[in-house]
Amino acid sequence: MTTAVIRINTINDVKEFVSIVSKCEYDVDIISGRYAIDAKSIMGIFSLDLSKDLELHVHSDDCADFLDEIKDFIVK
């Protein structure tokens, strides 16, 4: 599993992020506090507090291409 810290600020960011993640063959989760949601779920992302950094869990060790695609969202 690979992890990263991301920030999603606007409605357009959510749409773009979900569009990128939806192309992945592996599972991707977003963790915010005690909540874990499927990163492919636009409604799930909107249910989170987007003013805070979010923890991304990519259930694959071979995801360099994916991380490169979402580099604009990665904080750390």
Number of C-alpha atoms within 10 A of each C-alpha: 11 14 17 15 15 19 19 22 14 11 12 10 14 20 14 14 20 17 14 15 22 15 10 13 9 12 15 20 18 24 17 17 11 5 10 16 18 18 23 20 18 16 12 14 21 11 11 17 13 16 10 13 18 20 20 22 19 22 15 14 9 12 15 10 9 14 17 11 13 14 12 13 18 17 13 11
